[in-house]
Amino acid sequence: MIFDGNQDKETIIINESGLYSLILSSKMPNAKEFKHWVTAEVLPTIRKHGMYAIDEILENPDLAIAALTQLKEERERRKQLECQTLIQRQQIAEMQPKASYYDLILQNKNTVPITQIAKDYGMSGRKFNELLHELGVQYKFRKTWLLYQQYAECGYTQSRTYAIDENRSVMHTYWTQKGRLFLYDLLKKDGILPIMEQED
């Protein structure tokens, strides 16, 4: 909408192909003349010779070469844009599963046990813990898995201690959502994806 100080005016913007469609469907004299020129001269010439050129270009070889060169460059740019569009669509399609998994993680603000994360990858908690040990993320101290120093203060885990009886207690490690995302990125680098992103 455009405001000119007195009233709002609605402005409609159309592209080039829309303009031609509008002209060809118009009943105005100038539009009819343009339509006749297109259907009686331009289109038949393109059908016969594969192109249409005005007399000025036909009578000037240099101008014709320049016009054809410009046309070729324009088509190449269009092909490049189409190629880029296809690549971008593919990249978006490839990123979509990751975004979905990220969304799933970020929706959950609570800490989770390793068994729950392992389930996302179709593994048991024991196998998943061993995998993280092989990747240099954690080590086992007595019966508890602890992060190596380089990850220990990154906010990836939280430890909770549970009393077994008056003299004994056990500590369990839970992963934060930040830690869960860290594991996702780490495992993906090794080609290990959660089930929801694995191809059928």
C-alpha positions in Angstrom: 0.0 0.0 0.0 1.2 3.5 -0.8 0.1 6.5 1.3 0.1 9.9 -0.5 -1.1 12.0 2.5 -4.8 11.7 1.5 -5.6 8.1 0.9 -4.1 4.7 0.6 -3.4 3.4 -2.9 -2.9 -0.2 -3.7 0.0 -0.9 -6.0 0.2 -4.2 -7.9 3.6 -5.3 -9.2 3.9 -7.9 -11.9 6.9 -9.6 -13.5 7.8 -9.5 -17.2 6.0 -12.7 -18.1 3.0 -11.4 -16.2 3.1 -8.2 -18.2 3.1 -10.1 -21.5 0.2 -12.2 -20.4 -1.7 -9.1 -19.4 -1.0 -7.4 -22.8 -2.0 -10.5 -24.8 -5.3 -10.8 -23.0 -6.0 -7.0 -23.3 -8.6 -5.7 -25.8 -6.9 -2.3 -26.2 -5.9 -1.4 -29.8 -2.2 -1.2 -29.0 -2.3 -4.6 -27.3 -4.1 -6.2 -30.2 -1.4 -4.8 -32.5 1.3 -6.2 -30.3 -0.4 -9.6 -30.1 -0.7 -9.7 -33.9 3.0 -8.9 -34.3 4.0 -11.7 -31.8 1.8 -14.4 -33.3 2.2 -13.5 -37.0 5.9 -12.6 -37.1 7.9 -13.4 -33.9 6.7 -16.8 -33.1 6.7 -18.2 -36.7 10.2 -16.9 -37.2 11.4 -18.5 -34.0 9.8 -21.8 -35.1 11.5 -21.7 -38.5 14.9 -20.3 -37.6 15.3 -20.9 -33.9 15.5 -17.2 -33.1 14.1 -13.7 -33.9 16.2 -10.6 -34.6 15.2 -7.1 -35.6 16.5 -5.6 -38.9 19.1 -3.5 -37.1 20.8 -6.6 -35.8 20.5 -8.5 -39.1 22.1 -5.7 -41.0 25.0 -5.3 -38.6 27.2 -8.4 -38.1 29.1 -6.9 -35.2 25.9 -6.1 -33.4 24.5 -9.6 -34.2 27.6 -11.2 -32.7 27.4 -9.0 -29.6 23.7 -9.8 -29.2 24.3 -13.6 -29.5 27.2 -13.4 -27.1 25.1 -11.6 -24.6 22.3 -14.1 -25.1 24.8 -17.0 -24.5 26.1 -15.4 -21.3 22.6 -14.7 -20.1 21.7 -18.4 -20.6 24.8 -19.5 -18.8 24.0 -17.3 -15.8 20.5 -18.7 -15.8 21.8 -22.3 -15.8 24.2 -21.4 -13.0 21.4 -20.0 -11.0 19.2 -23.1 -11.6 22.2 -25.3 -10.6 22.7 -23.2 -7.4 19.0 -23.5 -6.6 19.1 -27.3 -7.0 22.2 -27.5 -4.8 20.6 -25.3 -2.1 17.5 -27.5 -2.2 19.6 -30.6 -1.8 21.5 -29.0 1.1 18.2 -28.0 2.8 17.0 -31.5 2.4 20.2 -32.9 3.9 20.0 -30.4 6.8 16.4 -31.1 7.5 16.9 -34.3 9.5 19.6 -32.6 11.6 17.3 -29.7 12.3 14.5 -32.1 13.3 16.9 -33.9 15.8 18.1 -30.6 17.1 14.5 -29.5 17.6 13.8 -32.7 19.5 16.7 -32.2 21.8 16.1 -28.5 22.4 12.4 -29.2 23.3 13.7 -31.2 26.3 15.3 -29.0 28.9 16.0 -31.9 31.4 19.1 -34.0 31.8 18.9 -37.5 30.4 20.7 -40.8 31.2 23.1 -42.2 28.7 20.8 -45.1 28.1 18.2 -42.7 26.6 20.7 -41.2 24.2 22.0 -44.6 23.3 18.5 -45.6 22.4 18.4 -42.8 19.9 21.3 -44.5 18.1 19.9 -48.0 18.4 22.5 -49.1 20.9 22.6 -50.3 24.5 23.9 -48.0 27.2 27.0 -50.2 27.7 27.9 -50.2 24.0 27.4 -46.5 23.7 29.6 -45.8 26.8 32.3 -47.9 25.3 32.0 -46.0 22.0 32.4 -42.7 23.8 35.5 -44.1 25.5 37.0 -45.1 22.2 36.3 -41.6 20.9 38.2 -40.1 23.8 35.2 -38.5 25.5 35.1 -40.4 28.8 36.9 -43.0 31.0 35.7 -45.5 33.6 36.7 -44.9 37.2 35.6 -47.9 39.3 32.0 -48.3 38.2 31.4 -44.7 37.0 32.0 -43.1 33.6 33.7 -39.7 33.9 34.6 -37.2 31.2 38.2 -36.5 30.3 39.5 -33.2 31.6 39.0 -31.3 28.2 35.3 -32.0 28.4 34.8 -32.0 32.2 34.0 -28.3 32.6 32.0 -27.8 29.4 28.6 -28.3 31.0 27.9 -31.5 29.2 27.0 -33.7 32.2 25.6 -33.5 35.7 26.3 -36.1 38.4 23.8 -37.3 40.9 24.5 -39.3 44.0 22.0 -41.8 45.3 22.2 -43.5 48.7 22.1 -47.3 48.7 22.1 -47.6 52.5 23.7 -45.7 55.4 27.2 -46.6 54.4 27.0 -46.9 50.6 26.1 -44.6 47.8 26.3 -44.6 44.0 26.9 -41.8 41.5 25.2 -41.6 38.2 26.1 -39.3 35.3 23.3 -37.5 33.3 23.8 -35.6 30.1 22.6 -32.1 29.6 21.0 -31.0 26.3 24.2 -29.1 25.6 26.1 -32.4 26.0 23.6 -34.2 23.9 24.2 -31.8 21.0 27.9 -32.2 21.5 27.6 -35.9 21.2 25.4 -35.5 18.1 28.1 -33.4 16.3 30.9 -35.6 17.4 29.3 -38.8 16.3 28.1 -37.4 13.0 31.8 -36.6 12.1 32.4 -40.3 12.4 29.3 -41.1 10.2 27.3 -42.3 13.2 23.7 -40.9 13.0 20.6 -41.3 15.2 18.0 -43.7 14.0 15.7 -40.9 12.9 18.4 -39.7 10.4 19.5 -43.0 9.1 18.4 -43.9 5.5 16.0 -46.8 5.2 
